[in-house]
C-alpha cells in the first residue's frame, strides 16, 4: 500500500456537491458519538487525517 496523502478538488461549480456532502457528514459526526468513535478508530487505523475537499471552478482546477 502506498501511503499517499490525497485531497479532493470539487470543480462542480456552482453546486460544489462534494463539499456540501463533506459538510453534512462532518455535522453528523460532530453530533453523534457513534460516528465520532468510528472516525477516531479509522484515523488511528489508517494513521491519516480526513482528506480535505477544496472548492474550485473547472478552469481554475485544471490550472492548479
Backbone as JSON Lines, residues from 0, in Angstrom:
{"i":0,"aa":"X","n":[0.84,-1.17,0.0],"ca":[0.0,0.0,0.0],"c":[0.89,1.24,0.0]}
{"i":1,"aa":"X","n":[0.58,2.17,-0.89],"ca":[1.3,3.44,-0.92],"c":[0.64,4.38,0.08]}
{"i":2,"aa":"X","n":[1.44,4.99,0.89],"ca":[0.91,5.89,1.93],"c":[0.92,7.32,1.42]}
{"i":3,"aa":"X","n":[0.01,7.59,0.49],"ca":[-0.08,8.91,-0.12],"c":[-1.13,9.76,0.57]}
{"i":4,"aa":"X","n":[-0.89,11.04,0.62],"ca":[-1.9,11.98,1.09],"c":[-2.71,12.42,-0.12]}
{"i":5,"aa":"X","n":[-4.02,12.55,0.06],"ca":[-4.88,12.95,-1.05],"c":[-5.73,14.14,-0.65]}
{"i":6,"aa":"X","n":[-6.2,14.83,-1.65],"ca":[-7.18,15.9,-1.49],"c":[-8.17,15.77,-2.63]}
{"i":7,"aa":"X","n":[-9.37,16.26,-2.43],"ca":[-10.39,16.26,-3.48],"c":[-10.62,17.71,-3.89]}
{"i":8,"aa":"X","n":[-10.56,17.96,-5.19],"ca":[-10.87,19.28,-5.72],"c":[-12.24,19.18,-6.37]}
{"i":9,"aa":"X","n":[-13.22,19.84,-5.77],"ca":[-14.6,19.8,-6.25],"c":[-14.8,20.92,-7.25]}
{"i":10,"aa":"X","n":[-14.78,20.58,-8.53],"ca":[-14.93,21.57,-9.61],"c":[-16.36,21.61,-10.13]}
{"i":11,"aa":"X","n":[-17.29,21.07,-9.36],"ca":[-18.7,21.05,-9.74],"c":[-19.33,22.4,-9.42]}
{"i":12,"aa":"X","n":[-18.76,23.43,-10.01],"ca":[-19.21,24.8,-9.76],"c":[-20.51,25.07,-10.49]}
{"i":13,"aa":"X","n":[-21.5,25.7,-9.93],"ca":[-21.53,26.31,-8.61],"c":[-22.12,25.39,-7.53]}
{"i":14,"aa":"X","n":[-22.48,24.16,-7.87],"ca":[-23.11,23.28,-6.89],"c":[-22.17,22.85,-5.77]}
{"i":15,"aa":"X","n":[-20.94,22.53,-6.1],"ca":[-19.97,22.02,-5.12],"c":[-20.58,20.91,-4.27]}
{"i":16,"aa":"X","n":[-21.14,19.91,-4.93],"ca":[-21.86,18.85,-4.23],"c":[-20.98,18.02,-3.31]}
{"i":17,"aa":"X","n":[-19.72,17.81,-3.66],"ca":[-18.83,17.03,-2.79],"c":[-18.53,17.83,-1.52]}
{"i":18,"aa":"X","n":[-18.31,19.12,-1.65],"ca":[-18.08,19.96,-0.46],"c":[-19.31,19.95,0.45]}
{"i":19,"aa":"X","n":[-20.48,20.04,-0.13],"ca":[-21.72,20.02,0.66],"c":[-21.89,18.68,1.38]}
{"i":20,"aa":"X","n":[-21.58,17.59,0.68],"ca":[-21.7,16.27,1.3],"c":[-20.72,16.13,2.46]}
{"i":21,"aa":"X","n":[-19.49,16.57,2.28],"ca":[-18.49,16.52,3.35],"c":[-18.95,17.35,4.55]}
{"i":22,"aa":"X","n":[-19.53,18.53,4.3],"ca":[-20.03,19.38,5.38],"c":[-21.15,18.67,6.14]}
{"i":23,"aa":"X","n":[-22.09,18.04,5.41],"ca":[-23.17,17.3,6.07],"c":[-22.61,16.15,6.9]}
{"i":24,"aa":"X","n":[-21.65,15.43,6.33],"ca":[-21.03,14.31,7.06],"c":[-20.38,14.79,8.35]}
{"i":25,"aa":"X","n":[-19.67,15.91,8.28],"ca":[-18.99,16.42,9.47],"c":[-19.98,16.89,10.53]}
{"i":26,"aa":"X","n":[-21.1,17.45,10.12],"ca":[-22.13,17.86,11.09],"c":[-22.68,16.64,11.82]}
{"i":27,"aa":"X","n":[-22.9,15.54,11.1],"ca":[-23.38,14.31,11.73],"c":[-22.34,13.78,12.71]}
{"i":28,"aa":"X","n":[-21.08,13.79,12.31],"ca":[-20.01,13.31,13.19],"c":[-19.94,14.16,14.47]}
{"i":29,"aa":"X","n":[-20.08,15.47,14.32],"ca":[-20.0,16.36,15.48],"c":[-21.1,16.1,16.5]}
{"i":30,"aa":"X","n":[-22.24,15.61,16.05],"ca":[-23.4,15.46,16.94],"c":[-23.72,14.01,17.31]}
{"i":31,"aa":"X","n":[-22.95,13.05,16.79],"ca":[-23.27,11.64,17.02],"c":[-22.05,10.9,17.56]}
{"i":32,"aa":"X","n":[-22.07,10.54,18.84],"ca":[-20.92,9.87,19.45],"c":[-20.48,8.59,18.73]}
{"i":33,"aa":"X","n":[-21.41,7.83,18.2],"ca":[-21.05,6.6,17.48],"c":[-20.15,6.93,16.29]}
{"i":34,"aa":"X","n":[-20.52,7.94,15.52],"ca":[-19.71,8.33,14.36],"c":[-18.39,8.97,14.77]}
{"i":35,"aa":"X","n":[-18.39,9.68,15.89],"ca":[-17.14,10.23,16.41],"c":[-16.16,9.1,16.71]}
{"i":36,"aa":"X","n":[-16.64,8.06,17.37],"ca":[-15.79,6.91,17.69],"c":[-15.3,6.2,16.44]}
{"i":37,"aa":"X","n":[-16.17,6.04,15.45],"ca":[-15.76,5.4,14.2],"c":[-14.68,6.21,13.49]}
{"i":38,"aa":"X","n":[-14.83,7.53,13.5],"ca":[-13.84,8.4,12.84],"c":[-12.49,8.31,13.54]}
{"i":39,"aa":"X","n":[-12.49,8.32,14.87],"ca":[-11.25,8.21,15.63],"c":[-10.6,6.85,15.37]}
{"i":40,"aa":"X","n":[-11.41,5.79,15.36],"ca":[-10.88,4.45,15.09],"c":[-10.27,4.36,13.7]}
{"i":41,"aa":"X","n":[-10.96,4.9,12.71],"ca":[-10.45,4.86,11.34],"c":[-9.16,5.67,11.21]}
{"i":42,"aa":"X","n":[-9.12,6.85,11.8],"ca":[-7.91,7.69,11.73],"c":[-6.72,6.97,12.38]}
{"i":43,"aa":"X","n":[-6.97,6.29,13.49],"ca":[-5.89,5.54,14.15],"c":[-5.42,4.37,13.32]}
{"i":44,"aa":"X","n":[-6.36,3.69,12.7],"ca":[-6.02,2.52,11.88],"c":[-5.24,2.93,10.64]}
{"i":45,"aa":"X","n":[-5.67,4.01,10.01],"ca":[-5.02,4.46,8.78],"c":[-3.82,5.37,9.04]}
{"i":46,"aa":"X","n":[-3.76,5.91,10.26],"ca":[-2.73,6.89,10.61],"c":[-2.76,8.08,9.65]}
{"i":47,"aa":"X","n":[-3.98,8.52,9.35],"ca":[-4.2,9.64,8.43],"c":[-5.32,10.51,8.96]}
{"i":48,"aa":"X","n":[-5.25,11.78,8.63],"ca":[-6.36,12.69,8.89],"c":[-7.35,12.57,7.74]}
{"i":49,"aa":"X","n":[-8.54,13.1,7.96],"ca":[-9.54,13.11,6.89],"c":[-9.01,13.96,5.72]}
{"i":50,"aa":"X","n":[-9.36,13.55,4.52],"ca":[-8.88,14.27,3.34],"c":[-9.61,15.62,3.21]}
{"i":51,"aa":"X","n":[-8.9,16.64,2.76],"ca":[-9.55,17.93,2.54],"c":[-10.33,17.94,1.23]}
{"i":52,"aa":"X","n":[-11.39,18.73,1.2],"ca":[-12.15,18.97,-0.02],"c":[-12.03,20.45,-0.32]}
{"i":53,"aa":"X","n":[-11.56,20.77,-1.51],"ca":[-11.29,22.15,-1.91],"c":[-12.26,22.52,-3.04]}
{"i":54,"aa":"X","n":[-12.93,23.64,-2.9],"ca":[-13.83,24.1,-3.94],"c":[-13.09,24.89,-4.99]}
{"i":55,"aa":"X","n":[-13.48,24.69,-6.24],"ca":[-12.82,25.39,-7.35],"c":[-13.8,25.47,-8.51]}
{"i":56,"aa":"X","n":[-13.37,26.1,-9.58],"ca":[-14.12,26.08,-10.83],"c":[-13.36,25.14,-11.78]}
{"i":57,"aa":"X","n":[-14.01,24.66,-12.83],"ca":[-13.3,23.77,-13.75],"c":[-12.02,24.4,-14.32]}
{"i":58,"aa":"X","n":[-12.09,25.66,-14.71],"ca":[-10.91,26.32,-15.29],"c":[-9.79,26.45,-14.24]}
{"i":59,"aa":"X","n":[-10.12,26.87,-13.05],"ca":[-9.11,27.03,-12.02],"c":[-8.56,25.68,-11.58]}
{"i":60,"aa":"X","n":[-9.42,24.68,-11.49],"ca":[-8.98,23.35,-11.08],"c":[-7.97,22.75,-12.05]}
{"i":61,"aa":"X","n":[-8.15,23.0,-13.32],"ca":[-7.21,22.5,-14.33],"c":[-5.9,23.28,-14.3]}
{"i":62,"aa":"X","n":[-5.97,24.56,-13.95],"ca":[-4.77,25.4,-13.93],"c":[-3.89,25.08,-12.72]}
{"i":63,"aa":"X","n":[-4.52,24.69,-11.6],"ca":[-3.76,24.42,-10.37],"c":[-3.12,23.09,-10.52]}
